[in-house]
Amino acid sequence: MRKKPTMKHIQVEELDLIGRDERGSTFAIRNDRSGNYILCYRKAGTSSGRHYHSGKKPYKDPEILYLLSGTAEFRWYGPEEGPAAMQSRMLTAPVRVIIPIHVWHELHAVTDCSFWEMNSLEDVQQDSVRVEWKEEEK
C-alpha cells in the first residue's frame, strides 16, 4: 500500500527562463507525458478543483499543473488533517505545481489566469473525489 502524502509534499517549481527580449520571455517546460491535456482560462474570483485524486489514473498520480498566466491562490490540505489545517500559497505565473494523490486542492484565481493540466478530461472524470466544505468548518 502506498503511503498517503502530507501537505509538505506539494511542490511548486519556478520554470527555467531561457530567453528574454523586447518581445517577452521564453521558458523551458519538462514533459514526460503524452496524450490530450486540459487548457483552462479562469476569471478572477473563480475557483477550480475542490477535490482530491485517488491515483486510479497514472496522470493524476501525481497531478501536474502549469500556471501559465496570472496570479492564483493555491489551497490544499492533507488526507488526515481536514479543512481546519488548510494551507495556501500565492502563485504568480509561470510555475509548475505537483499535487500528490489524496491531497485536497483548489486553485482560486486572484486575477484572470490560465493553466494547463497534464492530464485528460477523462482522467479528471474517472479519478476525482469532490469534497465541499463550508467556510465556517475551517
Buried (B, 14 or more C-beta within 10 A) or exposed (E): EEEBBBBEBBEBEEBEEEEEEEEEEEBEEEEEEEEEBBEBEBEEEEEBBBBBBEBEBEBBBBBBBBBBBBBBBBBBBBBEBBBEEBEEEEBBBBBBBBBBBBBBBBBBBBBBBBBBBBBBEEBBEEBBEEEEBEEEEE
